[in-house]
Structure formats: structure tokens, C-alpha cells
Amino acid sequence: MTRTVLILAAVGALAACGGPEGKAWYDEGDANYDALKAAHDACVAKGGTYQVKPGGDSTHLGDYVCQGATGSGVKDK
């Protein structure tokens, strides 16, 4: 019984972990063609370039960033 409770507590703690922005990677969804095209087009319309974050996973939509766009709130490094 105690072992089960500890396992469930560990799973719950891990499930609450998020990325640097405080969100889990799966909150943004998969980086499929339609999602990437929509995000890319929106970024380009703002004058930016849409690309994977350094060290990011190209299969997760949350690992992409719009660099250099006006009003994006993201500063180029």
C-alpha cells in the first residue's frame, strides 16, 4: 500500500513538471504540417523567422520560436 502511494505521488509530481515557460511540452501539441504552416505564416507576417529553439525538439510545437518579429515579445540573442 505504501509503495503504491509513493509511486502515485512520484507520477503526480512528474506530471506537474513543465518546461522553462512553466508549461508541459505537450500543452502546445505536435508539430504537424498544418500547425507549423499556420505558426510560420503568422510569424512571417510579423516580420520574423520561425525556427526551433536551441536544444528544442522539432516534433513539439512548443519548442519553436518566432525570432525578430515585431510585437512578439521575444528578443533575439
N, C-alpha and C positions, 0 to 999 in steps of 0.2 A: 504494500500500500504506500509506504513512504517513498519507495523507488518510483512509483507511478506519479506521485505528486511532484517529485523533483524533476522528472522528465517533462511533465506538462509545464512546469514553471520555466524550465530552460527553453522549451519550444516557444512559449509565450514571450519570453524576453528577447529571443532572436527574431521573432516575428515583428516586434516593435522597432527593431533597428532599421534605420534608414540610411540614405546616402548623405553626402555633405549638406544637402539642402534640407535635410530632415524628412525626406520622403523616401519610401522604398522604391527600388528600381522599377518594380512592376506597376507602380501607380501611373506612369506615363504611357505604358503599353509597348507593344512590339514595334520595331522599326520596319514596317512593311512598306511596299512601294507607295501606296496611296497616302499614308501618313507622312512619309518622308517628302513626297512631292508637295503636299499641302504646306508643310512647315518650311520647305525650301523656298517655295514661291512667295510665302508671306515674308520670309527673311530678305529675299532679293528685292521685294517691293519696298522694303525699308532701307535698302542700300547696303545690306550686309552679305556675308557669306556664311552658309550653313555647313557646319562640319562637326565631326566627332570631337568631344573634349579630349584633351591629352590623357591617355590611360583609360579612355572610355571603351565601352563595348558597343560595336556598331549594330548589334541586334536589339539594343534597348533605346527607345526613342528619347528617354530622359538623359541619355549620355551625349546628346547633340547640343550644340550651342550656336546661336546666331551672333557672329562676331562682326563688330563695326557698324551695326545697324543703328540708325537714329531712333532714339526713344526706347531702345531695347533694355537699357539698364545694365548691360554687360559691357565692361571695359576691356579693351584689348590689352594684352600683356606684352 
